[in-house]
Amino acid sequence: STFSPRKRNFFLFLLVVPSSHLFPSTDSSRTSKIRSTTMMSMSRRGMLSFFAILSVLLQCTNSLTSSPTAIINPSKVKQVSSKPRAFVYEGFLTELECDHMVSLAKASLKRSAVADNDSGESKFSEVRTSSGTFIPKAKDPIVSGIEDKISTWTFLPKENGEDMQVLRYEHGQKYDAHFDYFHDKVNIVRGGHRIATVLMYLSNVTRGGETVFPNAEIPSRRVLTENKDDLSDCAKKGIAVKPRKGDALLFFNLHPDAIPDPLSLHGGCPVIEGEKWSATKWIHVDSFDKIVTPGGNCTDMNESCERWAVLGECTKNPEYMVGTAELPGYCRRSCKAC
């Protein structure tokens, strides 16, 4: 079990108070002889008490830091680009978490789609050739724990995020350069633009599969020191991040003033050797899990809406499911869009 902050402060208080009473700062001539004869035994008892309480505090600290959902280690985060703002967290996910996400996704993989820039409608395209599926936020404790870690690291509310999308890239599959912020008016209705993207690598890739930012501004000192021999030709076209199992890439699609950042253009390089598994978390500027309010035009017009929502159609087919303010969709209640 763990201690509350109040109890921890109490124990810290105990560490200080006994020492002040056992070793007073002033000494009178009357008590000097008494003190000299008793100091050793009192000091021994005081030190034993000190180390006993310190041991309890260390156990308490260990139990607190052992929670993977609550603790973020800044020393494992490095900045890979300032324009756009991009960071890599080494070992963000454990081996167990990576394997669990892959296991959940395998049974329901479907051909990945892209959003049309004008209508917002999902469609298949050779721009994106992977397969994937969405994992609900509260699927199980492991998924919920990953959601907690993402929110803790990014300082962005969990309700602003979409469900995680797990993707598999086989040999030759890729995702051409694209933006994660929207160009259409349909997708932006729910939660606004995607302010940030967290891309978690669930497997190692022998060669290829890098995430590349072709428009990123590369500092001159980096050009002189960076070794690109282990990168694919695709990845050499900009700042690139190699997929390593457990690592996570965070980048911002908007500037701090919420204006879309064109330097956030990014792509997934073709897998040359091996297989690539990843999980993507898109986070919006506003709540993506809007609370359904009573009354008003908030109904499902198809009996299959709830099932479609569970399968991720609110995100994959927002024009039909959610619609717009002028033309409401057919599954607004199940998509929590009203």
C-alpha positions in Angstrom: 0.0 0.0 0.0 1.1 3.6 -0.4 1.0 6.7 1.8 -0.9 9.9 1.2 1.1 13.1 0.8 -0.2 14.1 4.3 1.3 10.9 5.9 4.5 11.3 4.0 4.9 14.9 5.3 4.3 13.6 8.8 7.1 11.0 8.5 9.4 13.7 7.1 8.5 15.8 10.2 9.4 12.8 12.4 12.8 12.7 10.7 13.6 16.2 11.7 12.0 16.6 15.2 13.8 13.7 17.0 17.2 14.9 15.9 16.5 18.4 17.2 15.6 17.0 20.6 18.4 14.4 20.7 21.1 16.9 19.7 20.1 20.4 21.1 22.0 23.3 19.8 22.8 24.8 23.2 24.6 23.3 26.1 24.6 24.4 29.8 27.5 23.6 32.1 25.0 22.0 34.5 24.0 19.4 32.0 27.3 18.9 30.1 28.4 15.9 32.1 25.0 14.3 31.9 24.9 14.8 28.2 28.4 13.4 27.7 27.4 10.2 29.5 24.1 9.7 27.7 24.9 11.1 24.2 26.2 7.8 22.8 23.1 5.8 23.8 20.7 8.5 22.7 22.5 9.0 19.4 22.4 5.3 18.8 18.6 5.2 19.5 18.1 8.3 17.4 20.0 6.9 14.4 18.1 3.7 14.6 14.8 5.6 14.6 16.1 7.7 11.7 17.0 4.8 9.5 13.8 2.9 10.4 11.7 5.8 9.3 13.9 6.4 6.2 13.4 2.7 5.3 9.6 3.2 5.4 9.8 6.3 3.3 11.9 4.5 0.7 9.5 1.6 0.5 6.7 4.1 0.1 8.6 5.9 -2.7 9.3 2.6 -4.5 5.7 1.6 -4.4 4.7 5.0 -5.8 7.2 5.0 -8.6 6.5 1.4 -9.6 3.2 2.5 -11.2 3.8 2.8 -14.9 0.8 4.9 -15.4 1.8 7.7 -13.0 5.5 8.3 -13.4 7.2 9.9 -16.3 11.0 10.0 -16.5 12.2 13.2 -18.1 15.7 11.8 -18.6 14.4 9.4 -21.2 13.0 12.1 -23.4 15.1 13.8 -26.1 14.2 16.5 -28.6 14.6 15.4 -32.2 13.3 18.6 -33.8 12.4 22.1 -32.7 10.6 23.0 -36.0 8.3 21.1 -35.8 8.4 20.4 -32.1 9.1 16.7 -31.8 10.3 14.5 -29.0 11.2 10.8 -28.5 10.6 9.0 -25.2 12.9 5.9 -25.0 11.2 3.0 -23.4 7.8 4.7 -23.0 6.0 1.3 -23.3 7.0 -1.9 -21.6 7.5 -5.2 -23.5 4.3 -6.4 -22.1 2.3 -3.3 -23.2 3.7 -3.5 -26.7 2.8 -7.2 -27.1 -0.6 -6.7 -25.6 -1.5 -4.0 -28.0 -0.4 -6.1 -31.0 -2.4 -9.1 -29.6 -5.6 -7.0 -29.3 -5.3 -5.7 -32.8 -4.5 -8.8 -34.8 -8.1 -10.1 -34.8 -9.7 -7.0 -36.3 -7.2 -5.5 -38.7 -8.7 -3.8 -41.8 -7.2 -1.8 -44.7 -6.3 1.7 -43.5 -8.1 4.6 -45.1 -7.4 8.4 -45.4 -9.7 11.4 -45.0 -10.6 13.3 -48.2 -9.4 16.9 -47.9 -12.6 18.3 -49.2 -15.4 16.1 -47.8 -13.7 14.5 -44.9 -15.0 11.2 -46.0 -12.8 8.1 -45.4 -11.4 6.5 -48.5 -8.8 4.0 -49.6 -5.7 5.3 -51.2 -2.2 4.1 -52.3 -0.9 7.0 -50.1 -1.6 4.7 -47.1 -1.2 0.9 -47.5 -1.1 -0.3 -44.0 -3.8 -2.2 -42.1 -5.1 -1.2 -38.7 -7.8 -1.1 -36.1 -8.9 1.2 -33.2 -8.6 0.1 -29.5 -11.2 1.7 -27.2 -9.8 3.7 -24.3 -11.3 1.5 -21.6 -10.7 -1.8 -23.3 -8.8 -3.2 -20.3 -6.5 -2.1 -17.5 -3.4 -2.2 -19.7 -4.9 0.0 -22.4 -6.2 2.4 -19.7 -2.8 2.6 -18.2 -1.2 3.5 -21.5 -3.9 6.3 -21.9 -2.9 7.6 -18.4 0.8 7.7 -19.4 0.1 9.6 -22.6 -1.9 12.2 -20.7 0.8 12.5 -18.0 3.5 13.0 -20.6 1.7 15.4 -22.9 -0.2 17.3 -20.2 -3.2 17.0 -22.4 -6.6 15.7 -21.1 -7.5 12.1 -21.9 -10.9 13.1 -23.1 -9.2 15.2 -25.9 -7.8 12.0 -27.4 -9.2 9.6 -30.0 -9.0 5.9 -29.4 -5.6 4.5 -30.2 -5.1 3.2 -33.7 -2.9 0.1 -34.0 -1.2 -0.3 -37.4 0.7 -3.0 -39.1 3.1 -2.3 -42.0 4.3 -5.3 -43.9 7.1 -5.4 -46.5 6.8 -2.4 -48.8 3.9 -0.8 -47.0 4.1 2.9 -46.1 2.2 6.1 -45.4 3.2 9.0 -47.7 3.9 12.4 -46.2 0.7 14.0 -44.8 -0.6 16.3 -42.1 -2.5 15.2 -39.0 -4.4 18.5 -38.7 -7.5 18.7 -40.9 -8.2 20.5 -44.1 -12.0 19.8 -44.2 -14.9 21.1 -42.1 -16.3 17.8 -41.2 -13.6 16.3 -39.0 -12.9 19.5 -37.2 -16.5 19.6 -35.8 -15.6 17.0 -33.1 -12.8 18.3 -30.9 -11.3 20.7 -33.3 -7.9 20.2 -34.9 -5.5 17.5 -33.7 -3.0 19.5 -31.7 -0.6 16.6 -31.0 0.2 13.1 -32.1 1.8 10.3 -30.1 3.2 7.5 -32.2 4.3 4.5 -30.2 6.4 1.8 -31.8 5.2 -1.7 -30.8 8.0 -3.7 -32.6 11.5 -3.4 -34.0 12.0 -3.1 -37.7 15.1 -4.6 -39.3 15.3 -1.9 -42.0 13.0 0.9 -43.1 9.8 2.0 -41.5 11.2 5.2 -40.1 9.0 8.3 -39.4 10.3 11.2 -41.4 9.7 14.9 -41.3 10.7 16.1 -44.8 9.9 19.8 -44.1 11.7 19.9 -40.7 14.4 22.6 -40.3 17.7 20.8 -39.7 20.3 22.7 -37.6 23.6 23.0 -39.3 25.4 21.3 -36.4 23.1 18.3 -36.8 24.0 17.9 -40.5 27.7 17.7 -39.6 27.3 15.2 -36.7 24.4 12.9 -37.7 25.1 9.4 -39.1 22.5 8.5 -41.7 24.2 5.2 -42.8 21.6 3.1 -41.0 18.6 5.0 -42.5 16.7 4.1 -45.6 16.7 6.5 -48.6 13.2 7.7 -47.6 14.4 8.6 -44.1 17.3 10.6 -45.4 15.0 13.2 -46.9 14.5 14.9 -43.6 14.7 14.4 -39.8 13.8 10.8 -39.1 13.1 8.6 -36.2 13.8 4.9 -36.3 11.2 2.5 -35.0 12.4 0.9 -31.8 10.0 -1.3 -29.7 8.7 0.6 -26.7 9.8 4.1 -27.9 7.2 6.9 -28.4 7.4 9.9 -30.7 5.4 13.0 -29.7 5.1 15.9 -32.2 2.8 18.9 -32.3 0.7 19.6 -35.4 -0.1 23.1 -34.3 1.9 26.1 -33.2 1.4 27.3 -29.6 -1.0 29.8 -31.0 -3.1 26.9 -32.5 -2.2 27.8 -36.1 -1.4 24.6 -38.1 2.3 24.0 -38.5 3.2 23.1 -42.1 6.6 21.8 -40.8 4.7 18.9 -39.1 4.4 17.2 -42.5 5.4 13.6 -41.8 5.3 10.1 -43.3 6.0 6.5 -42.6 8.8 5.2 -44.8 8.3 1.8 -46.6 9.3 -1.3 -44.6 12.3 -2.8 -46.4 12.9 -5.7 -44.1 10.8 -7.1 -41.2 7.4 -5.9 -40.0 6.3 -2.7 -38.3 3.7 -2.4 -35.6 2.7 1.0 -34.1 0.0 2.7 -32.1 -1.1 6.2 -32.9 -2.8 8.5 -30.5 -4.3 11.7 -31.9 -5.1 14.4 -29.4 -7.4 17.3 -30.2 -7.6 20.9 -28.9 -11.0 20.2 -27.3 -12.8 17.2 -25.9 -13.2 14.4 -28.3 -15.5 12.6 -25.8 -18.3 15.2 -25.7 -20.9 14.5 -23.0 -24.3 13.8 -24.5 -26.8 16.4 -23.2 -30.5 15.6 -22.8 -32.9 16.8 -25.4 -32.1 18.4 -28.7 -31.2 16.7 -31.9 -29.2 13.9 -30.5 -30.4 10.6 -31.8 -29.2 7.5 -33.6 -31.0 7.0 -36.9 -29.7 3.5 -37.5 -30.0 0.6 -35.1 -26.4 -0.4 -35.9 -24.9 2.9 -34.8 -23.7 1.7 -31.4 -21.9 -1.3 -32.9 -20.4 0.9 -35.6 -19.1 3.3 -33.0 -17.4 0.5 -31.1 -15.7 -0.5 -34.4 -14.3 3.1 -34.7 -16.5 4.3 -37.5 -17.0 7.7 -35.7 -13.4 8.4 -36.7 -13.1 6.5 -39.9 -16.4 7.7 -41.4 -17.3 11.0 -39.6 -19.3 12.5 -42.4 -21.9 9.8 -42.1 -21.6 9.1 -38.4 -21.2 12.6 -37.0 -22.0 15.0 -39.8 -21.7 18.8 -39.4 -23.7 21.5 -37.6 -25.6 22.2 -40.9 -26.1 18.5 -41.8 -26.1 16.2 -38.7 -24.9 12.7 -39.1 -26.8 9.5 -38.5 -25.1 8.3 -35.3 -24.5 11.4 -33.3 -25.6 9.8 -30.0 -23.3 6.8 -30.3 -20.4 9.0 -31.3 -21.0 11.3 -28.3 -21.1 14.3 -30.7 -23.9 16.3 -29.2 
